[in-house]
Amino acid sequence: MSLIGLTMRKSAIVVLPLVLLSGVFADGFFYSAHAQCAPTDKIYIDPRLVPKRVSPPRIGAILANPAIPPEAKSQMLQEYGQRNQPIMVPYGTGQVLVHPTNPCIQQYIP
């Protein structure tokens, strides 16, 4: 066997497992983003990236803080009042409506 053939065989032995291993990691990485969602869920926006609603303890802290301007308090109180409404996220030429408590439930509106 020639030196070139031996070198190519060694590189193939090293490269092939690395390619397969990186494929496994990449496959796991892309699916881990939606691990909490069912396989049948139609996901447009990564659930981790959906904006969160204001929680009751947070709104209480905001309203009690004298350093926050009244305009900001008013805006946060308005957002808190809409906490049970779908979250609208721009997507492509339309928008995606995301359920306020379960970000795996999404609907695309063109």
HELIX and SHEET records of a PDB file:
HELIX    1   1 LEU A    3  SER A   32  1                                  30    
HELIX    2   2 PRO A   47  LEU A   49  5                                   3    
HELIX    3   3 PRO A   56  ALA A   64  1                                   9    
HELIX    4   4 PRO A   70  GLY A   81  1                                  12    
SHEET    1   A 3 ILE A  87  TYR A  91  0                                        
SHEET    2   A 3 GLY A  94  VAL A  98 -1                                        
SHEET    3   A 3 GLN A 106  ILE A 109 -1                                        
END                                                                             
